[in-house]
Amino acid sequence: MSHYNNNLDKNNANYVPLTPITFLERTKDIYPNYEAIIYKNRTYTWREVYDRSIRFASSLEKNGIKPGDTVSIMAANTPELFEAHYSVPMTGAVLNTINTRLDTKTVAYILKHADTKALIVDRQFSPVVKKALDDLGRKILIIDIIDKQVDLKDTEKIGDFEYEDFLKKGDINYVWKRPKDEWQAISLNYTSGTTGNPKGVVYHHRGSYLMATGSAVAWNMPNRLNFLYTVPMFHCNGWCYPWTLAMLHARVICIRNIRAKEIFDLIDQHKITHFGGAPIILNMLASAPKDEQKELKHKVYVLTAAAPPPSIIFKKMKKLGFEVMHVYGLTETYGHILQCAWNNEWENLKEDEKADISARQGVRYPNTEDVQVMDPENMKKVPRDGKTIGEIMIRGNVVMKGYFKDKEATEKSMKGGWFHSGDLAVMHPDGYIQIKDRSKDIIISGGENISSIEIENTIAKHPSVSLAAVVAKPDEKWGETPCAFVELAPKQKSTEEEIIKFCRETLAGFKIPKKIVFGELPKTSTGKIKKFELRKKAKDIN
């Protein structure tokens, strides 16, 4: 036996379970009077955020919430949702953030499946939640959030308490519960559930801690940055940034409604340095009317993720003065695990070439042990040739614990000791990964695999196009052919013939869409295009 294993055991002095809650405690101790959260006319310091979280946690416990219980919240990006990322796990309970755009049936399913013991709900969403509670069949603790920015005339009180009153009932000297094991669950996030019921993704304290620190390193985030919270905090716990931002004692500016004018105004007013958003948010800013845009007076760093962005987005944002980095991740990986880390040797390339490189998903985050593109059949790595398609596989401490109450789905997703993303990609010679499609979105035409993303990127470069989505359309001869759904930019016009001709300039013949459909594209709350709806439409097109 090695001497390194003799009398060198873990003990309370040298081993403490990791938890991101300690970030808030540290920042409260060191920077108590620094501004923490700003929302309209409300401002809280880091000391106040800590005290409010402690008191809310205490009140939850007084009302029967125990370690291992699920506390759900359905709220917009307001201080209450930020605080819940601390107050709920401070009790040992698990935080479940619910997508605010879900229908009653899905909300009811989540509350049942999650075994929710308490629900915090913004009054704006009370009509949906009230119906969901009728289906729940049991009484749970309800706490209402009253936001003065919301017109309450079409809402109603459904809670036992109002958030601020509930908070005041808590003990300011409450001692929060550290996890006994860093593998202990901290949050429960439900996937979008485009087919069937959504799956519950379970995060642990260790993964949340590592994601918070890894994100700061990957994005070169400085202390005391000004962060505009445009990413929904219900999505992957807001990319785990409620914990990252406390670690960096940042100024967090909340925004309830995502509108181009308000984003530009807040950037100017609060000297925003960082924000994140799906490509659709970037496209909204780039396409906003000139009277809504404001000239940037300082550097603004942007992180974009979700659907693979067309390269033209990067050119548009750069023209406005934003510096955008593309990242990739999934709900099952706490958010981002790949970044398109920039190399100085690319600076001399043409602008179009730079934009194409920026659209790659990139290389692994510093907190991600391994990411590979592999053949899912034999589990071997594909060649680094930028051509051979395989599936993105992930291994590391920021892979979820598993799917809540779904052993079969958990085991299937982690078959062979790797998490199977379902995203099809290539590995370039320099080690940078680039997605070609979701496995369900690949188009097989006459035996040839066609990347819908490649076609979408091409169409998006047309000057009249705002967004494009390509799906498979059943075809008697070829099996499937590409069908493009196109959303035009404001005040722009185009025709099917014009778009097809534009595609013909750069795409191989078999990749050119056989049908172009114009109109607004259906989108999820996180900006992803609902391709499952478009596939249904494509089947009915003659």
ZIPETA-V779377 format. One record per helix or strand of 3 or more residues. SS is the DSSP state (H for helix, E for strand). FROM is the first residue (numbers start at 1). LEN is the number of residues. If there is no record, write none. Layout:
BEGIN
SS|FROM|LEN + SS|FROM|LEN
END
This chain:
BEGIN
H|3|3 + H|21|10 + E|35|5 + E|42|4 + H|46|17 + E|70|5 + H|79|12 + E|94|4 + H|104|10 + E|116|7 + H|123|14 + E|141|5 + H|163|6 + E|185|6 + E|200|5 + H|205|14 + E|226|4 + H|236|4 + H|241|7 + E|251|4 + H|260|11 + E|274|5 + H|279|8 + E|300|6 + H|311|10 + E|322|9 + H|331|3 + E|335|5 + H|344|3 + H|351|8 + E|362|3 + E|370|6 + E|390|6 + H|407|7 + H|415|3 + E|419|9 + E|433|6 + E|443|3 + E|448|3 + H|452|9 + E|465|11 + E|479|10 + H|496|9 + H|509|3 + E|515|4 + H|531|9
END
